[in-house]
Amino acid sequence: MAERLTNDMRQKRTYLPVLLMTGIIALGAGVASAAGGKLAGGGGGTATGGGGTATGGGTATGGGGTATGGGGGGGGGGADPTKVCTTTPIATWAVDSTTKTGTVTASWTLSPCAPRTRAVLRMTNQSTGAVEYSVADANLLTYSDTLAQFRTSYQVDLALYDKTTGALLDSRSTPAPVGDPGTNCATASGAATAPLTGGYEAVIGGYTATDCGYGRETVTVRLTNLATNLVEVEQAGLPMGTGSATTPQGLQYDTPYREDVEVHGAFGELLTTATSQVTTPSFQPNCATISNENLSTGYWGIYAAVWVQYQVLNCGYGNQQIRVWAQDTATGSIDYDVTTPTMSGLFDFEGLGTKYDTDYEIHVEVHGITGETLTSSSSLVHTPMSK
């Protein structure tokens, strides 16, 4: 009889409680003992098997596994829930917003009988109605939003679609309140520096900020000129860790600055501060030399030409400008005037603007960042006659 019942079940692909030949079905209020401890039933009866004990209307444990039964009796004692086909594609579903502050986690398992699926999860801020997070993945089984807003309630929705047809197979929806995070904590230190880079003054407000609470802090750095009491730089929303805020180059020499570092929490509350001071360096004269200069004249096609080759060596902090210009000694007119930051090069003065049979004084000047002349030279050349 048991063998014929088993064959019928295989043909109809239904799931019915089955008792092997070694066991006895217990119905009504009776008491049954099963050698394999596989099944317990009955409205109020109790069954004891080799693997465990089941009580109707409660939870049954047996054979190493745990199952929960309904009002009519305990579930199968030895069954593995992850291997059992459920009536819905979503076998289990859980949402947690309390274990970790500011984090909403949704997790679920699928029935092994479910077709190939695609999960779509949305977390909606119920205060604003905005879907703040949305993810879709064919193999997604868990998701955590670690930046959920505090003191806010979210609605977490899961939709499971057939990956082949796109049909909706199953869905779940659960509220998830995110509470008050409590007291936050952070530490900070400042380290302002004033390097002289290329002759330019600048203040760098370096900082280190470390979280010792639940996170989500931001850093604000202010750089104040103590000679004028003016805040020249203020940068907010900087990240935790190590960072900096920098003034524009070109500050005054010998000027004191104060750096103020503030760390703010998720609600804008001030958690900690740090300060440091620095004075910009004193003026340092720049230095450069003209190490090579070669002048020559000739023709460029039918036109007179003057070629000026030069090389300048830096012996200071750089940022020099090289000016090369040619002056007609007879008239005083400047026929060519070129400025470049290139420390070596070749200039050619040629074409209609270059006069034949003329004395030119060629000047090479090196200027610093404030326009001061660092060094210069001049030489006379004579252009050829017209062809």
Secondary structure, DSSP 8 states (H G I E B T S, - for coil): -HHHHHHHHHHHT-------TT-----TT--EEESS-----SSS-EEEESS-EEETTSEEEETTEEEE--TT----TT--GGGS--SSSEEEEEEESSSSTT-EEEEEEE-TTS-SEEEEEEEEETTT--EEEEEEETT--EEEETT--TTEEEEEEEEEEETTT--EEEEEEEEEEE-------EEEEEEEE--EETTEE--EEEEEEEE-SS---EEEEEEEETTTTEEEEEEEEE-SEEEEEE--S---SS-EEEEEEEEE-TTS-EEEEEEEEEE--------EEEEEEEEEEEEETTEEEEEEEEEEEE-SS---EEEEEEEETTT--EEEEEEE--SEEEEEEESTTS-SS-EEEEEEEEE-TTS-EEEEEEEEEE-----
